[in-house]
Amino acid sequence: MADPENPAPAPQRAGFVALIGEPNAGKSTLLNRMVGAKVSIVTHKVQTTRTRIRGIAMHANAQIVFVDTPGLFHPRRRLDRAMVAAAWGGAADADIVVLLIEAHRGLTEGVQAILGAMRDRISQNQRIALAINKIDRVKAETLLDLSARLNAAYPFERTFMISAERGHGVDDLRSWLANEVPEGAWFYPEDQIADLPLRMIAAEITREKLTLRLHEELPYQLTVETEAWEDRPDGSARIDQVVYVARDGHKGIVLGHKGATVKAVGQAARVELADFLGRPVHLFIQVKVRPNWLEERERFTEMGLDFKDGD
């Protein structure tokens, strides 16, 4: 017989939640907000996220494992196709999918394409919620109209109005997800916030600094890999990284005048890495030209992407 004074503890819950949407819809910002730490890089440039980054959030008795997928767009290159395949793969494998829409952009052609693809690529039994992001940029009546149009276009289970950057509405979304993921044991230790290897997180942090520093197409023509990691006896870490670029001219841009650009990037990345790891970091960055890196299986593997999805 149940003891009303000592009720049984609520069962543990754990599940995977995929965040999908157009590039720059705010998926990485929402992931970082949910987790409470920076696990996915955020820049003003589109197509920043290349891999399915899993951030882990705890709420009450639930562990929510977020899959921050690459933005969905019309792919042109092998890398683009692999990124889009990774995004749909993350959505198909998740317990719940959250589609992020930018409030001020509304029902764009890209969003319409995603809604159409969802009918073909996602099971009818899949649970899908809508999150209209950046609500501080539009008026209330515009939001209500957009919500009505989107729900008429697709039968979303729930609709949330949020600002991932400011945190508005995020707690409601997190609470709903915590209550809706399946009952079951947690997948990860309670204090773990991501399942990316530290080497990949370090590479992503440096790539973010390069993306913020550089302009136009160059950020999409480079990749960063952590070649070596040494934990030193004094508690610090030595991290050696390589920036691969496709052309000699790109190498000069990344290096900058007398190495000023790569030095500034390295300094910014080192500070953030030291803060993330909670210990001193010695970061060394080389820049190498690999004309065909966008067609090399090894580069895709290092990014956590499937090379054959680029075929």
Beta strands, then each sheet from edge to edge (+ up, - down):
strand 1: 13-21
strand 2: 53-59
strand 3: 62-68
strand 4: 96-102
strand 5: 127-133
strand 6: 159-161
strand 7: 222-231
strand 8: 237-245
strand 9: 281-289
sheet 1: 2+ 3- 1- 4- 5- 6-
sheet 2: 7+ 8- 9-
end
